Amino acid sequence: MWYNFEIFAIISLVTWILAIGASLSDKTGKIANLTAILGTLSLAVFIILLWANLQRPPLRTLGETRLWYSFFLAISGYVIFKRWKIKLMLIYSLGMAILFLLLNYLNPDIHSKTLMPALQSIWFVPHVIVYMIAYALLGLSALFGLQGLYAIRKGNLKEDFVLKTDNIVYIGFGFLTLGLIFGALWAKEAWGHYWTWDPKETWAFLTWAVYLIYIHFRIKSNLSHKSVFLILMLAFVVLLICWFGINYLPAAQNSVHVYSS
Amino acid sequence: MLPWKYPESFLIAFALFLASLGIEFITGTTAPKISWPANFVSIALLANLSLLLYLLSKKRAVFKWFYSVPASIAGITSFVVPSLLLALIPQKPSDSLFFLYDVTSSWTYTIGVVFFLIILGTVTIKRITKLSKRNVGFFLNHFGLWLCIASAHLGAGDIQKLNMYLEEGKTTWYGIENGNRTEELNFAIKLRDFSIEEYPAKIAFVESSTGEIINQNNKPLMIDPHEGLQFNYKDFDFKIDKLLMSSAPVMNRFEPVLGMGATQSLKILKSYNEKVDTIWISSPSILYRQEMHQIDSSTIMLMTKPEAKRFLSEITVYEKAGAVYDTINEVNKPIKIAGWKIYQTSYDETMGRWSTKSILELVKDPWLPSVYWGFFLLIAGTFYLIWTGKRKEDM
């Protein structure tokens, strides 16, 4: 069944690259929409055919999960793009989707294929995807923070820009919440409890809480825009500790989330 | 006008923090872990306290503080500070300084969570009273969070965990709590068969003087084998000719067998200066000597212990009520028997795939539905948040 993969993958790759290109140039909004949808549909058809052919949901091998990564990244990126006009998210999501398709196409041995039994779960894909989107959006919000600080120095900061920054945080925070809950639901099935204060969980909670504080500060406070942008960048530092930093923390040596061996 | 703003709010949170430390040092104990029905009463009291605070805010302005934004942030902070300690300090069982080493049992954490819940509850009630379309998302997020945090924390005292140690062919009708106390169950389990499916064991390159795996680019030098795979080390080229998942040594080679002690082995073609050697290496076995290969004076190539791909217990369940049935318990696929959720957790690891023992974990968490309701409300609220974002009017 994977024999036909090249055809569908090439359609998706070409149309998505077109969509990225089209969304970079402002005038071709229709082309970006059409190609983004077409590429996603092509992948959807392949997944359906594969599913029918295997007679089970294609969720068992790493290659199969990469298909879902691509598929859901493309859909989420497109929805965020349509709803919020954040072009960068469309480009990022389609870029990541292309990357995962290419990984399947070239099939390099980039990481260990052994997946411990507890990780072989249908929650794997949704959990990882919502985090990828959340991290991307919150990373974007940190960039906006930087741009905001620059604008303050130049003296041309607009209120609309601050609102747009807040909105990116809202959407990113939403995906962060979903990631946390999906992780909890998965943990209940795999380890018997939904929350064990595993170091990664603890840091994920702290990250979530820092953005929660940011959101509430923004509703009512006398903080200057400068401090707001600084908080936003600080929050991203907490996120980075959660993502990479915990590998180096003494508290995290027995975590299931420490990715190095 | 609000009575208190940020400085006062943080001061209140800080005062509570100091008070909780005071309680810990005076009593020298952890916070009590409450169970049914005390935890249910506590949740009801917390909800009523929030309601009372809201009602009082109509009479006296000072109570408006409880649903103000500064109070919310103070509340979140008093939950976050203990979590930060938890995140930075390795936790261990201890008989003092709980707020550092056993955070989740400490007064600091308990009082922080309770304060957080009171504020969150009051905010939620304040908004329910003005039910509008705009407040739907607000309600889902805030009440959802309240419900899951309240049930998770106060319900923790009702969680029961047992281990069941099964042996092939034998029937077990009790579980063991905390490693010693035996508890009789209202069902019995007979382990018919325990089985493990393995991944091909990794090939590792080991320093012969130290016995440690060689590091290359800061990563241990290991390879996932499959037939036909080619790789090289120093000036040697290797090609995997055969991968046997279950084999035993016969003369100077390996042959496929299924019996006890069978192990994984690899037939590898090693070429150097146009000379080709055939070598065999194997995984550790409980029965046979592990074959390794000395590549040169300083390096050994060997197969590591295989990792489990999946492991499962085929069991027969006998319920006291009379039902008898066969089922399978596998990692990530817990089963439910008589109110218990049952997880495949472990086996006799020294025996590897020849283990005839299987360890199950039994969990009873009566508050789980309540926590999950909280999750579902939060998920719904989150979709609302992602879709509507922040409106100009909210500023």
Interface residues (C-beta under 8 A of the other chain):
Chain A: R83 W84 D109 S112 K113 T114 L115 M116 P117 A118 Q120 S121 L163 D166 N167 Y170 I171 F173 G174 F175 T177 L178 I181 A184 L185 K188 E189 A190 W191 G192 H193 Y194 W195 W197 P199 T202 W203 F205 L206 A209 V210 L212 I213 H216 F217 R218 I219 K220 S221 L249 P250 A251 Q253 S261
Chain B: Y6 S68 V69 P70 S72 I73 I76 T77 F79 V80 S83 L84 L86 A87 L88 I89 P90 Q91 T104 A152 I159 K161 Y199 K202 K219 P220 D224 E307 A308 K309 R310 F311 E330 V331 N332 K333 P334 K341 Y343 T345 E361 V363 D365 L368 V371 F375 L378 I379 T382 F383 L385 I386 W387 G389 K390 K392 D394 M395
